[in-house]
Amino acid sequence: SLPLEGGIEAAYRAEIDAAEDKDAKLAEIEDRLNKLRSPYRSAETFWIEEMIDPRATRRLLCEWADLAEPLREPGPSRFGMRP
C-alpha cells in the first residue's frame, strides 16, 4: 500500500474545492482511504503467498542464503554470450 500523504490533495482536488468545509472533506477522504489501506489487502490482490514479520526478516534471509550458497559455483558463467 502506498502512503496517502501528499497525494490526496492532488487526486481529489476538485472534490475538496467543491466542499464548503475543505478540512472536513479532506478528513473524510483520508478516513475512507485509510479503511481500504492494508498490507493484507495488497498481498491478497497481488497473490502474495506469505507475509514476513519484519522481526523475522534477518533469520529468513540467513536461511535463504544458507540454502543458496552451495548452488553458487566459482569460475566463468555457464551462460555465455551468443556469437
C-alpha positions in Angstrom: 0.0 0.0 0.0 1.3 3.4 -0.9 1.3 6.2 1.6 -1.6 8.6 1.3 0.2 11.8 2.5 0.6 14.3 -0.3 -1.4 12.5 -2.9 -4.9 13.1 -1.6 -4.9 16.8 -2.3 -3.8 16.3 -5.8 -6.1 13.3 -6.6 -9.2 14.8 -5.0 -8.6 18.5 -5.6 -11.9 19.1 -7.4 -13.9 17.3 -4.8 -12.2 19.2 -1.9 -12.5 22.5 -3.7 -16.2 22.0 -4.2 -16.8 21.3 -0.5 -17.9 24.0 1.9 -15.6 22.7 4.7 -12.4 21.7 2.9 -10.7 20.3 6.1 -13.7 18.1 6.9 -13.9 16.8 3.3 -10.1 16.1 3.4 -10.5 14.2 6.7 -13.5 12.3 5.3 -11.5 11.2 2.2 -8.4 10.3 4.3 -10.6 8.2 6.6 -12.3 6.4 3.7 -8.9 5.6 2.1 -7.3 4.5 5.3 -10.0 1.9 5.8 -9.0 0.5 2.4 -5.3 0.6 3.0 -3.9 -2.6 4.4 -0.8 -4.7 3.7 -3.1 -7.8 3.9 -5.4 -6.4 1.2 -2.4 -5.6 -1.0 -0.9 -9.1 -0.5 -4.2 -10.7 -1.4 -4.6 -8.5 -4.5 -1.1 -9.4 -5.8 -1.4 -13.1 -4.8 1.4 -12.9 -2.2 1.6 -16.3 -0.6 3.4 -15.4 2.6 3.9 -12.2 4.5 7.1 -12.0 6.7 7.0 -10.3 10.0 9.7 -7.6 9.8 11.3 -9.0 13.1 11.8 -12.4 11.3 13.4 -11.0 8.1 17.0 -11.4 9.1 16.5 -15.0 10.2 14.7 -15.9 7.0 17.3 -14.2 4.8 20.1 -16.1 6.5 18.2 -19.4 6.0 17.8 -18.5 2.3 21.5 -17.6 2.0 22.5 -20.9 3.5 20.3 -22.8 1.0 21.5 -20.8 -2.0 25.3 -20.8 -1.1 26.0 -24.4 -2.2 24.4 -23.7 -5.6 26.9 -20.9 -6.4 29.8 -22.2 -8.5 33.1 -20.3 -8.8 34.6 -19.7 -12.2 33.1 -18.4 -15.5 29.4 -18.4 -16.1 27.8 -21.3 -17.7 25.8 -18.9 -19.8 28.0 -17.2 -22.3 27.2 -14.6 -25.0 25.8 -15.9 -28.2 28.1 -15.3 -31.2 
